């Protein structure tokens, strides 16, 4: 039995066999990439996210002792990137209080999440309605946590995410002249 050792790619038929093996593998990988399988999600730093100061709380309008009030207590976020897209999972904790259990929080109380570009242009904004469940053991205070996922392109541009409360249509005249 004769054993021959070849260095590198000196043998033409080995090139053909290698190409026959690698080409289908290459095409398969390219197909997976176009389907989005090639890059798994990875945790990345989130853009700045803030509570918009002038939209951090709303009240029934009375200055000294409002009948009801809603405020944003805190925000938390996690960001994942895959390819050229970023997904931001954001949690918002809201607090509500009222003077007595017979006072209703407006059913159209809403909040918004806005994506702002470096030039302060709004590139995306979504609204959602708030609802609070007041429990028997504490009928004048309640809290709720809302969670959302927003998606936007990964960019070198610095985005900011603003969260705020939108004023309900039913407001005291002192609040909305």
Backbone torsions as a table, in degrees:
resi	resn	phi	psi	omega
1	UNK	NA	130.1	-179.2
2	UNK	-105.4	129.1	177.3
3	UNK	-111.4	127.3	178.7
4	UNK	-115.4	138.9	176.9
5	UNK	-108.1	131.5	178.6
6	UNK	-117.4	140.2	178.7
7	UNK	-99.4	139.7	174.2
8	UNK	61.5	-135.1	-176.7
9	UNK	-116.9	47.9	-179.2
10	UNK	-74.2	-16.2	-174.1
11	UNK	-101.5	115.0	-175.7
12	UNK	-59.8	-38.9	-177.5
13	UNK	-68.8	-26.9	176.7
14	UNK	-68.3	-34.1	176.8
15	UNK	-63.1	-42.2	-179.9
16	UNK	-64.1	-45.3	178.8
17	UNK	-62.9	-41.5	179.1
18	UNK	-64.4	-43.8	179.0
19	UNK	-63.3	-41.0	179.0
20	UNK	-63.4	-31.5	178.5
21	UNK	-80.5	-42.9	-173.8
22	UNK	-78.2	-34.5	-178.3
23	UNK	-60.4	-48.5	177.1
24	UNK	-62.1	-37.3	178.0
25	UNK	-63.2	-42.7	178.3
26	UNK	-63.0	-45.2	178.6
27	UNK	-63.9	-38.0	178.7
28	UNK	-64.5	-44.6	178.7
29	UNK	-63.6	-39.6	178.5
30	UNK	-65.3	-37.3	177.5
31	UNK	-65.7	-41.5	177.7
32	UNK	-63.3	-38.1	179.9
33	UNK	-64.5	-41.1	179.9
34	UNK	-68.8	-23.7	176.7
35	UNK	-86.7	-4.4	178.1
36	UNK	89.8	12.7	-178.7
37	UNK	-87.4	-11.9	-169.8
38	UNK	-78.2	-29.9	-177.4
39	UNK	-116.8	109.1	177.5
40	UNK	-71.1	158.8	177.4
41	UNK	-63.7	140.9	175.1
42	UNK	-132.3	144.7	-179.7
43	UNK	-71.6	131.8	-179.9
44	UNK	-133.1	167.2	177.0
45	UNK	-68.1	137.7	179.2
46	UNK	-82.5	153.8	170.2
47	UNK	-65.4	165.5	177.1
48	UNK	-58.6	135.1	175.1
49	UNK	-129.3	132.4	-170.9
50	UNK	-139.6	155.6	169.1
51	UNK	-86.8	124.3	179.7
52	UNK	-66.4	119.1	-171.0
53	UNK	-54.2	-47.4	-177.0
54	UNK	-81.8	5.8	176.5
55	UNK	-131.2	26.9	-177.4
56	UNK	-81.4	-17.6	-179.6
57	UNK	-157.6	154.7	174.5
58	UNK	-135.0	151.4	179.6
59	UNK	-135.9	174.4	177.6
60	UNK	-73.2	-11.2	173.1
61	UNK	115.0	-24.5	179.5
62	UNK	-68.7	131.9	-174.6
63	UNK	-71.7	-46.3	-174.5
64	UNK	-76.9	-50.2	-174.5
65	UNK	-140.7	86.5	-177.9
66	UNK	-65.3	147.6	177.7
67	UNK	-65.8	-34.5	176.6
68	UNK	-149.8	157.9	173.6
69	UNK	-152.5	149.5	177.4
70	UNK	-129.3	138.6	177.6
71	UNK	-142.3	158.9	173.9
72	UNK	-91.9	123.3	-177.1
73	UNK	-87.6	-47.6	-178.7
74	UNK	-163.5	165.1	179.2
75	UNK	-126.8	150.6	171.1
76	UNK	-145.1	146.2	-177.8
77	UNK	-147.4	156.6	174.3
78	UNK	-140.4	137.6	-178.2
79	UNK	-121.9	139.6	177.3
80	UNK	-128.5	141.6	178.2
81	UNK	-121.7	143.6	174.7
82	UNK	-145.8	115.4	-176.8
83	UNK	64.0	-125.0	-178.6
84	UNK	-102.5	15.0	179.9
85	UNK	-116.9	144.1	175.0
86	UNK	-118.8	137.8	174.7
87	UNK	-115.4	125.2	179.3
88	UNK	-111.6	118.4	175.2
89	UNK	-96.7	117.7	-174.9
90	UNK	-123.1	135.5	177.1
91	UNK	-114.4	136.0	-178.7
92	UNK	-126.4	126.8	177.7
93	UNK	-102.0	125.0	180.0
94	UNK	-112.7	145.0	174.7
95	UNK	-118.4	143.7	176.5
96	UNK	-133.5	143.3	174.5
97	UNK	-142.5	154.1	178.4
98	UNK	-144.9	156.7	-176.7
99	UNK	-66.8	-38.5	178.7
100	UNK	-147.3	165.2	-174.9
101	UNK	-70.5	-13.9	179.1
102	UNK	-88.8	-1.4	177.5
103	UNK	-91.0	128.6	-178.3
104	UNK	-95.2	139.3	170.1
105	UNK	-76.2	135.9	-179.0
106	UNK	-54.6	135.6	-177.8
107	UNK	-74.5	-11.1	178.9
108	UNK	-105.4	20.2	175.8
109	UNK	-67.1	124.0	-176.0
110	UNK	-126.3	161.7	171.4
111	UNK	-130.3	164.7	-179.8
112	UNK	-134.5	155.9	171.8
113	UNK	-126.0	123.2	-176.8
114	UNK	-123.9	141.3	175.0
115	UNK	-104.6	125.0	-175.9
116	UNK	-117.4	136.2	177.5
117	UNK	-87.3	-178.7	-175.2
118	UNK	-64.2	-21.7	178.5
119	UNK	-93.8	13.1	179.8
120	UNK	67.0	24.3	174.2
121	UNK	-88.2	139.8	176.2
122	UNK	-79.7	117.6	179.8
123	UNK	-102.6	-9.0	176.4
124	UNK	-169.3	140.9	179.9
125	UNK	-152.4	135.3	176.3
126	UNK	-133.0	144.8	178.9
127	UNK	-112.3	152.5	172.9
128	UNK	-149.0	151.0	-177.9
129	UNK	-87.4	141.8	177.5
130	UNK	-95.8	145.9	168.9
131	UNK	-139.8	143.3	-178.5
132	UNK	-121.9	142.3	175.8
133	UNK	-110.2	110.4	178.0
134	UNK	-87.4	127.1	-176.7
135	UNK	-93.6	157.2	-178.1
136	UNK	-60.0	-36.6	-177.6
137	UNK	-72.6	-18.9	176.2
138	UNK	-146.6	78.6	-172.9
139	UNK	-75.6	-3.7	-178.5
140	UNK	-110.8	-5.7	178.6
141	UNK	-133.7	144.5	177.9
142	UNK	-152.7	161.2	174.9
143	UNK	-141.3	155.3	176.0
144	UNK	-147.4	150.3	176.8
145	UNK	-117.9	124.6	178.0
146	UNK	-107.2	135.9	179.1
147	UNK	-122.0	137.3	179.6
148	UNK	-138.0	156.8	170.9
149	UNK	-121.9	124.9	176.7
150	UNK	-118.2	144.6	-178.5
151	UNK	-122.1	142.1	177.8
152	UNK	-156.5	162.2	-177.6
153	UNK	-68.3	142.5	172.7
154	UNK	-69.2	134.0	-176.4
155	UNK	-149.4	156.9	173.5
156	UNK	-77.5	-12.5	178.4
157	UNK	-69.7	142.1	-180.0
158	UNK	-87.1	110.1	174.7
159	UNK	-87.5	157.1	169.3
160	UNK	-128.6	144.1	177.9
161	UNK	-113.3	121.9	178.3
162	UNK	-109.4	138.4	174.9
163	UNK	-122.1	136.9	179.9
164	UNK	-158.5	169.7	177.4
165	UNK	-97.5	140.6	177.1
166	UNK	-99.8	138.0	-177.5
167	UNK	-70.5	135.1	176.5
168	UNK	-67.4	159.4	179.7
169	UNK	-64.9	-34.4	179.2
170	UNK	-88.7	105.2	-179.9
171	UNK	-134.7	153.6	175.5
172	UNK	-65.4	144.1	-179.3
173	UNK	-60.0	-31.2	178.2
174	UNK	-64.7	-29.9	-178.7
175	UNK	-83.3	-34.0	-175.4
176	UNK	-131.1	75.2	-175.6
177	UNK	-66.0	NA	NA
